[in-house]
């Protein structure tokens, strides 16, 4: 009986340790606050984000990332990479003077994109925007450029509410 309790105790401690390591270094959850990423993500949805992805690669254009700031975390989409020229003219996004196809946006979000720039993204920094362009606090109006160290993960999966479970891309 004592040996069985000891074995169960070891198994439980190992499981707790593995859960801690996974949560600390690989995956975590975040709650979407507000409508700045609508229609891709909605207020109150819970997402799993991959914390390990950027140990092996750098953020890419189009990634939905979690940005850690001292007072709050933000969920935004990477638009401009280091050294990119970003501009919005007549509701159209241009990166390095090339018109961007943004199939993740609906027509209302596109029409809500006001003129901006051009700006050049500094080395080691990123330009991010919310998908709900008319109301999003992002690199255009408050967040500024995002340091690579402030990006703590890439959103991978909506896990709540359960009827909305899907990949976030």
Secondary structure as a PSIPRED ss2 file (coil, helix, strand):
# PSIPRED VFORMAT (PSIPRED V4.0)

   1 X C   1.000  0.000  0.000
   2 X H   0.000  1.000  0.000
   3 X H   0.000  1.000  0.000
   4 X H   0.000  1.000  0.000
   5 X H   0.000  1.000  0.000
   6 X H   0.000  1.000  0.000
   7 X H   0.000  1.000  0.000
   8 X H   0.000  1.000  0.000
   9 X H   0.000  1.000  0.000
  10 X H   0.000  1.000  0.000
  11 X H   0.000  1.000  0.000
  12 X H   0.000  1.000  0.000
  13 X H   0.000  1.000  0.000
  14 X H   0.000  1.000  0.000
  15 X H   0.000  1.000  0.000
  16 X H   0.000  1.000  0.000
  17 X H   0.000  1.000  0.000
  18 X H   0.000  1.000  0.000
  19 X H   0.000  1.000  0.000
  20 X H   0.000  1.000  0.000
  21 X H   0.000  1.000  0.000
  22 X H   0.000  1.000  0.000
  23 X H   0.000  1.000  0.000
  24 X H   0.000  1.000  0.000
  25 X H   0.000  1.000  0.000
  26 X C   1.000  0.000  0.000
  27 X E   0.000  0.000  1.000
  28 X E   0.000  0.000  1.000
  29 X E   0.000  0.000  1.000
  30 X E   0.000  0.000  1.000
  31 X E   0.000  0.000  1.000
  32 X C   1.000  0.000  0.000
  33 X C   1.000  0.000  0.000
  34 X C   1.000  0.000  0.000
  35 X C   1.000  0.000  0.000
  36 X C   1.000  0.000  0.000
  37 X C   1.000  0.000  0.000
  38 X C   1.000  0.000  0.000
  39 X C   1.000  0.000  0.000
  40 X C   1.000  0.000  0.000
  41 X C   1.000  0.000  0.000
  42 X C   1.000  0.000  0.000
  43 X C   1.000  0.000  0.000
  44 X C   1.000  0.000  0.000
  45 X C   1.000  0.000  0.000
  46 X E   0.000  0.000  1.000
  47 X E   0.000  0.000  1.000
  48 X E   0.000  0.000  1.000
  49 X E   0.000  0.000  1.000
  50 X E   0.000  0.000  1.000
  51 X C   1.000  0.000  0.000
  52 X C   1.000  0.000  0.000
  53 X H   0.000  1.000  0.000
  54 X H   0.000  1.000  0.000
  55 X H   0.000  1.000  0.000
  56 X H   0.000  1.000  0.000
  57 X C   1.000  0.000  0.000
  58 X C   1.000  0.000  0.000
  59 X C   1.000  0.000  0.000
  60 X C   1.000  0.000  0.000
  61 X C   1.000  0.000  0.000
  62 X C   1.000  0.000  0.000
  63 X C   1.000  0.000  0.000
  64 X E   0.000  0.000  1.000
  65 X E   0.000  0.000  1.000
  66 X E   0.000  0.000  1.000
  67 X E   0.000  0.000  1.000
  68 X E   0.000  0.000  1.000
  69 X C   1.000  0.000  0.000
  70 X C   1.000  0.000  0.000
  71 X C   1.000  0.000  0.000
  72 X C   1.000  0.000  0.000
  73 X E   0.000  0.000  1.000
  74 X E   0.000  0.000  1.000
  75 X E   0.000  0.000  1.000
  76 X E   0.000  0.000  1.000
  77 X E   0.000  0.000  1.000
  78 X E   0.000  0.000  1.000
  79 X E   0.000  0.000  1.000
  80 X E   0.000  0.000  1.000
  81 X C   1.000  0.000  0.000
  82 X C   1.000  0.000  0.000
  83 X C   1.000  0.000  0.000
  84 X C   1.000  0.000  0.000
  85 X E   0.000  0.000  1.000
  86 X E   0.000  0.000  1.000
  87 X E   0.000  0.000  1.000
  88 X E   0.000  0.000  1.000
  89 X E   0.000  0.000  1.000
  90 X C   1.000  0.000  0.000
  91 X C   1.000  0.000  0.000
  92 X E   0.000  0.000  1.000
  93 X E   0.000  0.000  1.000
  94 X E   0.000  0.000  1.000
  95 X E   0.000  0.000  1.000
  96 X C   1.000  0.000  0.000
  97 X C   1.000  0.000  0.000
  98 X E   0.000  0.000  1.000
  99 X E   0.000  0.000  1.000
 100 X C   1.000  0.000  0.000
 101 X C   1.000  0.000  0.000
 102 X C   1.000  0.000  0.000
 103 X C   1.000  0.000  0.000
 104 X C   1.000  0.000  0.000
 105 X C   1.000  0.000  0.000
 106 X C   1.000  0.000  0.000
 107 X H   0.000  1.000  0.000
 108 X H   0.000  1.000  0.000
 109 X H   0.000  1.000  0.000
 110 X H   0.000  1.000  0.000
 111 X H   0.000  1.000  0.000
 112 X C   1.000  0.000  0.000
 113 X C   1.000  0.000  0.000
 114 X C   1.000  0.000  0.000
 115 X C   1.000  0.000  0.000
 116 X E   0.000  0.000  1.000
 117 X E   0.000  0.000  1.000
 118 X E   0.000  0.000  1.000
 119 X E   0.000  0.000  1.000
 120 X E   0.000  0.000  1.000
 121 X C   1.000  0.000  0.000
 122 X C   1.000  0.000  0.000
 123 X C   1.000  0.000  0.000
 124 X C   1.000  0.000  0.000
 125 X E   0.000  0.000  1.000
 126 X E   0.000  0.000  1.000
 127 X E   0.000  0.000  1.000
 128 X E   0.000  0.000  1.000
 129 X E   0.000  0.000  1.000
 130 X C   1.000  0.000  0.000
 131 X C   1.000  0.000  0.000
 132 X C   1.000  0.000  0.000
 133 X C   1.000  0.000  0.000
 134 X C   1.000  0.000  0.000
 135 X C   1.000  0.000  0.000
 136 X C   1.000  0.000  0.000
 137 X C   1.000  0.000  0.000
 138 X C   1.000  0.000  0.000
 139 X C   1.000  0.000  0.000
 140 X C   1.000  0.000  0.000
 141 X C   1.000  0.000  0.000
 142 X C   1.000  0.000  0.000
 143 X C   1.000  0.000  0.000
 144 X C   1.000  0.000  0.000
 145 X C   1.000  0.000  0.000
 146 X E   0.000  0.000  1.000
 147 X E   0.000  0.000  1.000
 148 X H   0.000  1.000  0.000
 149 X H   0.000  1.000  0.000
 150 X H   0.000  1.000  0.000
 151 X E   0.000  0.000  1.000
 152 X E   0.000  0.000  1.000
 153 X E   0.000  0.000  1.000
 154 X E   0.000  0.000  1.000
 155 X E   0.000  0.000  1.000
 156 X E   0.000  0.000  1.000
 157 X E   0.000  0.000  1.000
 158 X E   0.000  0.000  1.000
 159 X E   0.000  0.000  1.000
 160 X E   0.000  0.000  1.000
 161 X C   1.000  0.000  0.000
 162 X H   0.000  1.000  0.000
 163 X H   0.000  1.000  0.000
 164 X H   0.000  1.000  0.000
 165 X C   1.000  0.000  0.000
 166 X E   0.000  0.000  1.000
 167 X E   0.000  0.000  1.000
 168 X C   1.000  0.000  0.000
 169 X C   1.000  0.000  0.000
